[in-house]
Amino acid sequence: MSKKKTTEPVGCLAVLLKLVGIDLGRIPTDKTLPFHLRDNFLSPAELSFYHVLLQSIRGEYTVCSKVNLSDVFFVSRPNENQGYRNKIDRKHVDFLLCDSKTMQPLLGIELDDASHAKKKRQERDQFVDQVFAAAGLPILHVPATRGYNVSELSEIIRSSLQSKKTVPRTPRVLNGERFCPKCQIPMVQRIASKGMKKGQSFWGCANYPECRETVWGDDSSAV
């Protein structure tokens, strides 16, 4: 007498995936996944500059490397500007100096090697520079060399940090509607759910949490 073959219930997602050729029962285990640790996260030139950079900032800032631009910047009105979002999605900045307490980005640093002399790379660099300028975040280009002057680099970084633009924090009011001073889009009225101002009304940017601009009550100045 043959035994009746039993099968486990299959979820709707599994059924849909099978229709497009994906069988959940055939997903490889961790031991067979084709992933390996890269040995060249930083190139020799980037690693050399990284250590010089640490000496130059003397522990005043936190250094992040190979940061995706979409982790630093956001696109206002994303439904209308999806193309711009796509243009930064696969681009990164070599190094990013951040405030050690808040991790707020302060300065982008690009290490320019011989590849930056190519026309396509120059076009890419020009666009990245425009992105940083539009967001009011300075970017510094450092030519890649075999040696660096720590004191000179420190002074250049300090000068670049001083060039950081301050975004005006006074919201524009038009026909009774407040516009975010940072994103220039209409703000949304909300009620604080916690903190010392719990229960109070305030205006917040519709791009929250990417933008945290707020205006409390009927005040016309952002805090």
Salt bridges, closest charged atoms under 4 A:
ASP23 OD2 - ARG26 NE 3.39
GLU46 OE1 - LYS66 NZ 3.72
GLU80 OE2 - ARG77 NH1 3.90
ASP89 OD1 - ARG85 NH1 3.05
ASP94 OD1 - HIS92 NE2 3.69
GLU110 OE2 - ARG124 NH1 2.49
ASP112 OD1 - HIS116 ND1 3.19
ASP112 OD2 - HIS141 ND1 3.00
ASP113 OD1 - HIS116 NE2 4.00
ASP125 OD2 - HIS116 ND1 2.65
ASP125 OD1 - ARG121 NE 3.67
ASP125 OD1 - ARG124 NH1 2.88
ASP129 OD1 - HIS141 NE2 2.82
GLU155 OE1 - ARG158 NH1 3.36
GLU213 OE2 - ARG169 NH1 3.02
